[in-house]
Amino acid sequence: MTIFVTGGAGFIGSALVRDLVSQEKERVVTIDKLTYAGSLENLTEISGSNNHVFEKTDICDSPAIAALFQKYQPRAVYHLAAESHVDRSIDGPADFIQTNLVGTFVMLQSALEYWRALTGPEKEAFRFLHVSTDEVYGELGPEGLFSEASPYEPSSPYSSSKAGSDHLARAWQRTYGLPVLVTNCSNNYGPYQFPEKLLPVVILNALEGREIPVYGTGENIRDWLYVHDHSSALQLVVEKGSVGETYMVGGRAEQTNITMVRKICQILDQKIPTDTPRENLIKFVTDRPGHDARYAVDCSKIERELGWSQSVSLDEGLEKTVSWYLDNLDWVRSVGGGVEKDRRGLEGKSA
């Protein structure tokens, strides 16, 4: 039996691939174009594994994707490949439209043609999981949570492109009967996160004594989800979820950005003491255009129906994450070449 993971060399995708491969139950085929955010360095832990295959393929390449379906005959597809950096979407939205919308269309259509040719138990068992974000719902007020029934109100080119891909996934299920499921997750963090994202920027800048940029006043609130808890949720949805359903996946760990930044500084101060607290490096910078004030999700459906729960607390997860970066600075230097300075003064470059 074979499983496809698109975007499997990225942050969340590689966590899922490493988890699946380590279980040694099935062959895992990683499909990734290897853009700036995808790297084979993220899969070094499973290099040489007999049940892992890597295919460097663009999900927008319809003939190539169709050929992979015929070659490997997967029983399930985890579709995670996407352009995901909000700041990059503001500066260059075209890639987001191409990958997130056109690429998702190609994956759905190729899966549909493959699934239609299946028969019997193989056809009945096939699943296509479309992995998305809570950002498609826009921003919350000071109270309440996003649920599976929340209306879509995306704010950025990134979240708009993901919202469109969600609608495509549901349409292929409702119109053509393709056995699709959808998940929408909150903010992921953990090992192997691309150095351009908030937490790696904070860790690496603080470690090197450089200014730590924080948008606005840092009061934007996110629900933080440890990446391997997300991986376990995705696997449960594929194995036990109901076709056509959407499942919210969250960490039940709301925190302001500035609180997260300070927590990381405190962890680093404990591990590698300096003369002055690293919080002194914090610099508030001009806020991101259209920056949503708060995201948080109600994940009671996946907890109730599938028995999923978070296994890593926020404090434990942050400790694990900081320790991993300290132990893997060679990885940072290897993948950091894709980090860019954007127009709003954020310097994420780490090597």
C-alpha positions as CSV (number, residue, x, y, z in Angstrom):
1,M,0.0,0.0,0.0
2,T,1.2,3.5,-0.8
3,I,0.4,7.0,0.5
4,F,1.1,10.3,-1.3
5,V,2.2,13.4,0.6
6,T,2.4,16.6,-1.5
7,G,4.6,19.3,-0.1
8,G,6.3,16.5,1.9
9,A,9.6,18.3,2.0
10,G,8.1,21.4,3.7
11,F,7.6,22.1,7.4
12,I,4.3,20.4,8.1
13,G,4.6,17.9,5.3
14,S,8.0,16.7,6.3
15,A,6.8,16.1,9.9
16,L,3.9,14.0,8.5
17,V,6.3,12.1,6.2
18,R,8.8,11.4,9.0
19,D,6.0,10.1,11.2
20,L,4.4,7.9,8.5
21,V,7.7,6.5,7.4
22,S,8.8,5.7,10.9
23,Q,5.7,3.6,11.4
24,E,6.9,1.2,8.6
25,K,3.3,0.3,7.7
26,E,3.2,1.6,4.1
27,R,5.3,3.1,1.3
28,V,5.3,6.9,1.5
29,V,5.8,8.9,-1.7
30,T,6.9,12.5,-1.1
31,I,5.9,14.8,-4.0
32,D,7.6,18.2,-3.8
33,K,8.9,20.9,-6.2
34,L,11.6,21.9,-3.7
35,T,11.0,25.6,-3.8
36,Y,12.6,27.9,-1.1
37,A,10.5,26.4,1.7
38,G,11.0,22.8,0.7
39,S,14.2,21.0,1.3
40,L,15.5,17.4,1.3
41,E,17.3,18.4,4.5
42,N,14.0,18.1,6.2
43,L,13.9,14.4,5.4
44,T,17.4,13.4,6.4
45,E,16.1,11.4,9.4
46,I,14.5,9.0,7.0
47,S,17.1,8.9,4.3
48,G,17.7,5.4,3.2
49,S,14.4,4.1,4.5
50,N,13.0,1.3,2.4
51,N,9.4,2.6,2.5
52,H,10.1,6.2,1.4
53,V,10.3,7.5,-2.2
54,F,10.9,11.1,-3.2
55,E,9.6,12.5,-6.5
56,K,10.6,16.1,-7.4
57,T,7.5,17.1,-9.2
58,D,5.4,20.3,-9.6
59,I,1.8,19.7,-8.6
60,C,0.8,22.1,-11.5
61,D,2.3,19.6,-14.0
62,S,-0.8,17.6,-14.9
63,P,0.9,14.9,-17.0
64,A,3.6,14.3,-14.4
65,I,1.0,14.0,-11.5
66,A,-1.2,11.7,-13.6
67,A,1.9,9.5,-14.3
68,L,2.7,9.3,-10.5
69,F,-0.8,8.1,-9.8
70,Q,-0.4,5.3,-12.4
71,K,3.1,4.4,-11.2
72,Y,2.4,4.1,-7.5
73,Q,-1.3,3.4,-7.2
74,P,-1.8,5.3,-3.8
75,R,-4.6,4.4,-1.4
76,A,-4.6,8.0,0.0
77,V,-3.4,11.5,-0.8
78,Y,-2.3,14.0,1.9
79,H,-2.4,17.3,-0.1
80,L,-0.2,19.8,1.8
81,A,1.7,21.4,-1.1
82,A,1.1,25.2,-1.0
83,E,2.7,28.6,-1.0
84,S,2.1,29.6,2.6
85,H,4.0,32.7,3.6
86,V,1.6,35.7,4.0
87,D,4.3,38.3,3.5
88,R,5.4,36.8,0.3
89,S,1.8,36.6,-0.9
90,I,1.5,40.4,-0.4
91,D,4.6,41.1,-2.4
92,G,4.0,38.5,-5.1
93,P,0.5,36.9,-5.2
94,A,0.9,35.2,-8.6
95,D,2.8,32.1,-7.3
96,F,0.1,31.7,-4.7
97,I,-2.7,31.6,-7.3
98,Q,-0.8,29.2,-9.4
99,T,0.3,26.7,-6.8
100,N,-2.6,26.9,-4.4
101,L,-5.5,27.0,-6.9
102,V,-4.2,25.6,-10.1
103,G,-2.0,23.0,-8.3
104,T,-5.0,21.9,-6.2
105,F,-7.1,21.6,-9.3
106,V,-4.5,19.4,-10.9
107,M,-4.2,17.2,-7.9
108,L,-8.0,16.8,-7.6
109,Q,-8.6,16.1,-11.2
110,S,-5.7,13.6,-11.4
111,A,-7.0,11.9,-8.3
112,L,-10.5,11.8,-9.8
113,E,-9.4,10.1,-13.0
114,Y,-7.3,7.6,-11.0
115,W,-10.2,6.9,-8.5
116,R,-12.8,6.4,-11.2
117,A,-10.7,3.6,-12.7
118,L,-10.4,1.8,-9.3
119,T,-12.8,-1.0,-8.4
120,G,-14.1,-2.8,-5.4
121,P,-12.4,-2.4,-2.0
122,E,-9.6,-0.2,-3.5
123,K,-12.1,2.4,-4.7
124,E,-14.1,2.3,-1.5
125,A,-11.0,2.8,0.6
126,F,-9.4,5.7,-1.3
127,R,-9.2,9.1,0.4
128,F,-8.0,12.6,-0.6
129,L,-7.2,14.9,2.4
130,H,-6.9,18.6,1.6
131,V,-5.0,20.4,4.3
132,S,-5.8,24.0,4.9
133,T,-5.6,26.9,7.4
134,D,-7.8,28.8,9.8
135,E,-6.7,32.0,8.0
136,V,-9.5,31.4,5.4
137,Y,-12.0,32.5,8.0
138,G,-10.6,36.0,8.3
139,E,-10.3,37.4,11.8
140,L,-12.1,36.8,15.1
141,G,-13.3,39.4,17.6
142,P,-12.1,39.2,21.2
143,E,-14.3,36.2,21.9
144,G,-15.5,33.1,20.1
145,L,-13.8,30.4,18.0
146,F,-13.8,29.4,14.3
147,S,-15.8,26.3,13.7
148,E,-16.4,24.0,10.7
149,A,-19.5,26.2,10.0
150,S,-17.7,29.6,10.1
151,P,-18.1,31.8,7.0
152,Y,-15.1,32.4,4.8
153,E,-13.6,35.9,4.9
154,P,-9.9,35.7,3.9
155,S,-7.8,38.8,4.2
156,S,-4.5,38.2,2.4
157,P,-3.7,36.8,-1.1
158,Y,-2.4,33.7,0.7
159,S,-5.6,33.1,2.7
160,S,-7.7,33.9,-0.4
161,S,-5.9,31.3,-2.5
162,K,-6.3,28.7,0.3
163,A,-10.0,29.6,0.6
164,G,-10.4,29.0,-3.1
165,S,-8.6,25.6,-2.9
166,D,-10.9,24.6,-0.1
167,H,-13.9,25.3,-2.2
168,L,-12.4,23.3,-5.1
169,A,-11.8,20.3,-2.8
170,R,-15.4,20.3,-1.6
171,A,-16.7,20.8,-5.1
172,W,-14.9,17.7,-6.4
173,Q,-16.4,15.8,-3.6
174,R,-20.0,17.1,-4.0
175,T,-20.0,17.2,-7.8
176,Y,-17.9,14.2,-8.7
177,G,-18.1,12.0,-5.6
178,L,-14.3,12.0,-5.0
179,P,-13.8,10.9,-1.4
180,V,-12.4,14.2,-0.1
181,L,-11.9,15.4,3.4
182,V,-10.7,18.9,4.5
183,T,-8.8,20.1,7.6
184,N,-8.2,23.7,8.7
185,C,-5.5,24.1,11.3
186,S,-4.2,26.9,13.5
187,N,-0.6,28.2,13.7
188,N,1.9,25.3,13.6
189,Y,5.3,25.5,15.3
190,G,8.1,23.0,15.9
191,P,11.3,21.6,14.4
192,Y,12.2,22.2,10.7
193,Q,10.0,25.4,10.4
194,F,11.4,27.6,7.6
195,P,13.6,30.3,9.1
196,E,11.4,33.1,7.7
197,K,8.5,32.3,10.1
198,L,8.0,34.2,13.4
199,L,9.3,31.7,15.9
200,P,12.4,30.7,14.0
201,V,13.2,34.4,13.3
202,V,12.9,35.1,17.0
203,I,15.1,32.1,18.0
204,L,17.8,32.9,15.5
205,N,17.9,36.6,15.9
206,A,17.9,36.4,19.7
207,L,20.7,33.8,19.5
208,E,22.8,36.1,17.4
209,G,22.1,39.2,19.3
210,R,20.2,40.9,16.5
211,E,16.9,42.9,16.7
212,I,13.8,40.8,17.0
213,P,11.1,42.4,14.8
214,V,7.5,42.2,16.0
215,Y,4.6,43.5,14.0
216,G,2.6,46.4,15.4
217,T,2.3,46.1,19.2
218,G,2.5,42.3,19.1
219,E,-1.0,41.9,20.4
220,N,-2.2,39.7,17.5
221,I,-3.4,36.4,18.9
222,R,-2.9,33.0,17.4
223,D,-3.8,29.4,18.5
224,W,-0.5,27.5,18.6
225,L,-0.3,23.9,17.5
226,Y,2.7,21.6,17.8
227,V,3.5,20.2,14.3
228,H,3.6,16.5,15.3
229,D,0.2,16.9,17.1
230,H,-1.1,18.2,13.7
231,S,0.5,15.2,12.0
232,S,-1.4,12.8,14.2
233,A,-4.6,14.6,13.5
234,L,-4.2,14.4,9.8
235,Q,-3.6,10.6,10.0
236,L,-6.7,10.1,12.1
237,V,-8.8,12.1,9.6
238,V,-7.6,9.9,6.7
239,E,-8.2,6.7,8.6
240,K,-11.4,7.5,10.5
241,G,-12.9,10.7,9.2
242,S,-16.1,10.9,7.2
243,V,-15.9,11.7,3.5
244,G,-17.1,15.2,2.8
245,E,-16.5,16.4,6.3
246,T,-14.3,19.3,7.5
247,Y,-12.3,19.0,10.7
248,M,-10.7,21.9,12.7
249,V,-7.3,21.2,14.2
250,G,-6.1,23.5,16.9
251,G,-3.7,23.6,19.9
252,R,-6.1,25.1,22.5
253,A,-3.1,27.4,23.2
254,E,-4.0,31.0,22.4
255,Q,-1.2,33.5,22.9
256,T,-0.3,37.0,21.7
257,N,2.7,37.2,19.4
258,I,4.6,39.3,21.9
259,T,4.0,36.7,24.7
260,M,5.4,34.0,22.4
261,V,8.4,36.1,21.6
262,R,9.1,36.8,25.3
263,K,8.7,33.1,26.1
264,I,11.4,32.2,23.6
265,C,13.7,34.9,24.9
266,Q,13.3,33.5,28.4
267,I,14.0,29.9,27.3
268,L,17.2,31.1,25.5
269,D,18.3,33.1,28.5
270,Q,18.0,30.0,30.7
271,K,19.9,27.8,28.2
272,I,22.5,30.3,27.1
273,P,22.7,33.2,29.6
274,T,23.8,36.7,28.5
275,D,24.6,39.9,30.3
276,T,21.2,41.5,29.3
277,P,17.8,39.8,28.8
278,R,17.1,39.0,25.2
279,E,13.8,40.7,25.5
280,N,15.7,44.0,25.1
281,L,16.3,43.0,21.4
282,I,12.6,43.3,20.6
283,K,11.7,46.0,18.1
284,F,8.2,46.8,17.1
285,V,7.9,47.4,13.3
286,T,5.2,48.7,11.0
287,D,2.3,46.3,11.0
288,R,1.6,43.9,8.1
289,P,-1.2,45.2,5.7
290,G,-4.5,43.5,6.6
291,H,-3.0,41.8,9.6
292,D,-5.8,39.7,11.3
293,A,-6.1,40.4,15.0
294,R,-7.0,37.0,16.2
295,Y,-7.4,33.4,15.1
296,A,-8.5,30.5,17.2
297,V,-10.4,27.3,16.4
298,D,-12.9,25.0,18.1
299,C,-11.4,21.5,17.6
300,S,-14.1,19.7,19.6
301,K,-15.4,17.9,16.5
302,I,-12.2,16.0,15.8
303,E,-11.8,15.4,19.6
304,R,-15.3,14.1,19.9
305,E,-15.7,12.1,16.7
306,L,-12.1,10.8,16.1
307,G,-10.6,10.8,19.6
308,W,-7.8,13.2,18.8
309,S,-6.2,15.4,21.4
310,Q,-3.0,17.5,21.8
311,S,-0.2,15.6,23.4
312,V,2.3,18.5,23.8
313,S,1.6,21.6,25.9
314,L,2.7,25.0,24.6
315,D,5.5,25.3,27.2
316,E,6.8,21.8,26.4
317,G,6.5,22.4,22.7
318,L,8.4,25.7,22.8
319,E,11.2,24.0,24.9
320,K,11.4,21.2,22.3
321,T,11.5,23.7,19.5
322,V,14.2,26.0,20.9
323,S,16.3,23.0,21.8
324,W,16.0,21.6,18.3
325,Y,17.1,24.8,16.6
326,L,20.1,25.1,19.0
327,D,21.1,21.5,18.1
328,N,20.5,22.0,14.3
329,L,22.1,25.3,13.3
330,D,23.7,23.5,10.3
331,W,20.2,22.8,9.0
332,V,19.4,26.5,9.4
333,R,22.5,27.5,7.4
334,S,21.7,25.0,4.7
335,V,18.1,26.1,4.1
336,G,18.4,29.7,5.1
337,G,19.4,30.9,1.6
338,G,15.7,31.1,0.7
339,V,15.0,33.7,3.4
340,E,14.4,37.2,2.1
341,K,14.0,40.6,3.6
342,D,10.5,41.9,2.8
343,R,9.3,45.5,2.3
344,R,8.0,45.9,5.8
345,G,11.4,45.7,7.5
346,L,11.4,42.1,8.7
347,E,14.8,40.5,8.5
348,G,14.5,36.8,8.8
349,K,17.8,35.9,7.2
350,S,19.5,33.5,9.6
351,A,22.8,32.5,7.9
